[in-house]
Amino acid sequence: MTLIMSVTSKCFAGGIGCGIAGFLTNPADVIKVRNQQFTDAKYHSFRTTSTTIFKEEGIRGFYKGAAASVLRECTYSSLRMGLYEPIKSQYAMFFHDDVNSPIVKWFSAFTSGAIGSAIFNPIDVVKVRFQSQLPNAPPPYSSLFNAFHTIYTEMGLQGLYIGTSATVTRAAFLTSAQLGSYDVIKNNIFVQMFGFDKEANTTHFSASIIASVITTITIAANQPMWSKLE
């Protein structure tokens, strides 16, 4: 019961935190998707894309797909974060290794990311469809429910899992670079090697910043393929 409660609380906390982050960063996500899917000069760079969206669609243009983004983070991210610690414990026992082993941490995060992404791929598909909508084009769907229903009706279950291989690959490497690297940087390097205070805000923040840079570099190559497949 303690394990179940622990996993549930981590899933809940991770989902809420990532849901808020998903809403706040949705504008950057919209800009990224437009950059990757359209070759027009007005979508050539971050600056030109953001300017074009603001002029043609206003502030609301930056929040296309926001509902799907929040739903995705509250589901996929809650699962990948909640499963990380239990999977890490199981891998440590299976490989007869220490839970503090960097390899165990990266592999555990890789697995939790793949599981979460594989289960919730339909939300990714819907999110990208909404974010790809150009200003003069009609809304692809009237609501989230309509999006899921329409895709399923027209293409079957397979339609909701378009691009699964690319999405799962991206999520696995992203989570490994994000959660795994954060754990390694904070506990293996900052705390064990340099004696930092494990619970200090500066330790958490510094490890998060470095892990975010590693994550961005890791998924940069896979990102265009992921968006185009969806």
C-alpha positions in Angstrom: 0.0 0.0 0.0 2.9 2.3 0.8 4.4 1.7 -2.7 1.0 2.4 -4.4 0.6 5.6 -2.4 4.1 6.7 -3.2 3.7 6.1 -6.9 0.3 7.7 -6.9 1.5 10.9 -5.2 4.5 11.2 -7.5 2.2 10.7 -10.6 -0.1 13.4 -9.2 2.6 15.9 -8.4 4.4 15.3 -11.7 1.2 15.6 -13.7 0.1 18.8 -12.0 3.6 20.4 -12.3 4.0 19.4 -16.0 0.4 20.4 -16.8 1.2 23.9 -15.6 4.5 23.9 -17.5 2.7 22.6 -20.6 0.3 25.5 -20.6 3.0 28.1 -20.0 5.2 26.8 -22.7 2.5 26.1 -25.3 3.4 29.2 -27.3 6.9 28.0 -27.8 5.5 24.6 -28.8 3.3 26.2 -31.4 6.2 28.1 -32.8 8.3 25.0 -32.9 5.7 22.9 -34.8 5.1 25.7 -37.4 8.9 25.9 -37.9 9.2 22.2 -38.5 6.1 21.7 -40.6 5.9 24.7 -42.9 8.7 26.0 -45.2 7.2 29.5 -45.9 9.5 32.4 -45.3 7.3 33.8 -42.6 7.8 30.6 -40.6 11.6 30.5 -41.2 12.8 31.3 -37.7 11.6 31.7 -34.1 11.4 35.5 -34.5 9.6 35.5 -37.8 7.2 32.7 -36.8 6.3 34.3 -33.5 5.7 37.7 -35.2 3.6 36.1 -37.9 1.4 34.2 -35.4 0.9 37.4 -33.4 0.0 39.6 -36.4 -2.3 37.0 -38.0 -3.8 35.2 -35.1 -3.2 37.3 -32.0 -2.4 36.0 -28.6 -4.9 33.1 -29.1 -2.8 31.8 -31.9 -0.1 30.9 -29.4 -2.5 28.8 -27.4 -3.8 26.5 -30.1 -3.7 23.0 -28.8 -3.2 24.2 -25.2 -6.0 21.9 -23.9 -4.3 18.9 -25.5 -0.9 20.0 -24.2 -2.2 20.2 -20.7 -4.0 16.9 -21.0 -0.9 15.3 -22.4 1.3 16.5 -19.6 -1.2 15.5 -16.9 -1.3 12.0 -18.3 1.9 11.1 -20.1 4.2 13.1 -17.8 2.5 11.9 -14.6 3.1 8.3 -15.6 6.7 8.7 -16.7 7.6 10.5 -13.6 5.6 8.3 -11.2 7.0 5.1 -12.7 10.7 6.2 -12.6 11.5 5.3 -9.0 9.7 1.9 -9.0 11.4 1.0 -12.3 14.7 2.1 -11.0 14.3 -0.2 -7.9 13.4 -3.1 -10.1 16.3 -2.6 -12.5 18.7 -2.4 -9.6 17.5 -5.7 -8.3 17.4 -7.3 -11.7 20.9 -6.2 -12.7 22.2 -6.7 -9.1 23.4 -3.1 -9.2 23.0 0.0 -7.0 20.0 2.3 -7.4 22.6 5.1 -7.5 24.2 3.7 -10.6 24.0 6.3 -13.5 23.3 3.5 -16.0 20.4 2.2 -13.9 19.0 5.8 -13.6 19.3 6.5 -17.4 17.8 3.2 -18.4 15.0 3.5 -15.9 14.1 6.9 -17.2 14.3 5.7 -20.7 11.8 2.9 -19.9 9.3 5.1 -18.0 9.3 7.6 -20.9 8.7 5.0 -23.5 5.8 3.4 -21.5 4.1 6.8 -20.9 4.5 7.9 -24.5 3.3 4.6 -26.0 0.1 4.7 -23.9 -0.8 8.3 -24.5 0.3 8.8 -28.1 -3.2 9.7 -29.2 -3.0 12.9 -27.2 0.2 13.8 -29.0 -1.4 13.3 -32.4 -4.3 15.6 -31.5 -2.1 18.2 -29.9 0.1 18.5 -33.1 -3.0 18.6 -35.3 -4.4 21.7 -33.4 -1.0 23.4 -33.3 -0.5 23.0 -37.0 -3.6 24.9 -37.9 -2.9 28.0 -40.0 -4.9 31.2 -39.5 -7.0 31.0 -42.7 -7.7 27.3 -42.2 -10.8 26.1 -40.4 -10.3 24.5 -37.0 -9.4 20.8 -37.6 -11.8 19.8 -34.8 -14.4 21.4 -32.7 -13.1 20.0 -29.4 -10.7 17.5 -27.9 -13.5 14.9 -27.8 -14.4 15.6 -31.4 -10.8 15.2 -32.4 -10.4 11.8 -30.9 -13.8 10.7 -32.2 -13.1 12.0 -35.8 -9.7 10.4 -36.0 -11.0 7.1 -34.7 -14.0 7.1 -37.1 -11.9 8.0 -40.1 -8.8 6.0 -39.5 -9.6 3.6 -36.7 -7.4 2.9 -33.7 -4.4 3.0 -36.0 -5.0 6.7 -36.7 -4.6 7.6 -33.1 -1.2 5.8 -33.0 0.3 7.5 -36.1 4.0 8.2 -35.5 4.1 6.1 -32.4 7.7 4.8 -33.1 9.0 8.3 -33.4 7.1 9.6 -30.5 8.1 6.8 -28.2 11.8 7.1 -29.3 11.7 10.8 -28.6 10.0 10.4 -25.2 12.4 7.6 -24.1 15.5 9.7 -24.9 13.9 12.9 -23.6 13.0 11.3 -20.2 16.4 9.6 -20.0 18.1 12.9 -20.6 15.8 14.8 -18.4 15.0 12.6 -15.3 18.0 10.3 -15.5 20.4 13.2 -16.0 18.8 15.3 -13.3 19.2 12.4 -10.8 22.8 11.8 -11.8 23.8 15.4 -11.8 22.1 16.2 -8.5 22.9 13.1 -6.5 25.9 11.5 -8.1 27.8 14.6 -8.9 26.6 17.6 -6.8 25.9 15.7 -3.6 28.3 12.8 -3.6 31.2 14.4 -5.4 31.0 18.0 -4.3 29.1 17.7 -1.0 26.2 20.0 -2.0 23.1 20.1 0.2 20.7 17.6 -1.3 17.6 19.5 -0.4 18.9 23.0 -1.2 16.9 25.0 -3.8 20.2 25.9 -5.5 21.1 22.2 -5.9 17.7 21.4 -7.4 17.7 24.5 -9.7 21.3 24.0 -10.9 20.7 20.3 -11.7 17.5 21.1 -13.5 19.1 23.8 -15.7 22.0 21.4 -16.8 19.5 18.5 -17.4 17.3 20.8 -19.5 20.2 21.7 -21.7 21.2 18.0 -22.1 17.5 17.2 -22.9 17.2 19.9 -25.6 20.4 18.7 -27.3 19.4 15.1 -27.1 16.0 15.4 -28.8 16.9 18.1 -31.3 17.6 15.7 -34.1 14.5 13.6 -33.6 12.1 16.4 -33.1 11.4 17.4 -36.8 10.7 13.7 -37.8 8.3 13.4 -34.8 6.2 16.4 -35.7 6.0 15.5 -39.4 4.9 11.9 -38.7 1.9 13.2 -36.8 
